[in-house]
């Protein structure tokens, strides 16, 4: 273990000050479920750590408001997953949390930190001698000619094909979540859709947060559509495995079962949480049937570019979307 500085600020304002004082080598410690792991592997080598896990300003959440759901960045995933209002009014969000990692990890992982978890690409985590543009820009991407079974088929580039691993961000994306941030230049709000970057030529830059900026809370608009929602996750094993493909979907049905509103977001298939707007549009005004659900899945995966070993993800992704839509349709009709 390499030596590093440590700060445990008493307030959110002090945390921002500590991040600014620490400089670009400073990392934030919230739940620690990603940072500890990557420090042990030598992937993350912070010069200082700012511990915010105890800040009461970040810990609360409120699902009882009529206009929006509010989640403090420090709220624990386990607590959110068990919230009865969330499970009733937006089951896709609750299911994305309940299916994320193990119960022990959910007890520690936080709502804000989960959005920023890093890829599970084995080459990224293994270190030398494997080249990885995320870890060492310009060194190459071992996955492009290596074992890419777990990797992305959407949003890839010549520099990186690593899949975004999270579930919570995928579900939030389907419901137009917004993030309240705080940094050295003060507060600002961004849509969640603007947080994650595709790799392009700079895969080492994974998000759009400014230096020293923290996620303070997540806000999700309350909609009638959210009650008819579902999160479907396909993985190699049912317990504690990352998604090969996942879909967070919601539908609102009108007369004769036609789709009046539709939300579709994908996980496990792309380099960032992926909103499938074309698939949503394809379903509007249509009756939700097995065929229309499969067509929506095909639209969602239309731009897929599989590698050597992950071509199966295209068909799997189509079926995952279709299965999630049918589950959401049953809830919307009840």
Secondary structure, 3 states (H helix, E strand, C coil): CCCCEEECCCCHHHHHHHHHHHCCCEEEECCCCCHHHHHHHCCCCCCEEEECCCCHHHHCEECCCCCEEEEECCCEHHHHHCCHHHHHHCHHHHHHHHCCCCHHHHHHCECCHHHHCCCCCHHHHHCCCCCECCCCCCCCEHHHHCCCCCCCCECCCCCCCCCCCCCHHHHHHHCCCEEEEEECCEEEEEEHHHCECCCCCCCCCCECCCCCCEEEEEEEECCHHHHCEEEEEECCCCCCCCCCEEEEEEEEECHHHEEEEEEEEEECCECCCEECHHHHHHHECCECCHHHHHHHHHHHCCCCCCCCCCCHHHHHHHHHHHHHHHHHHHHHHC
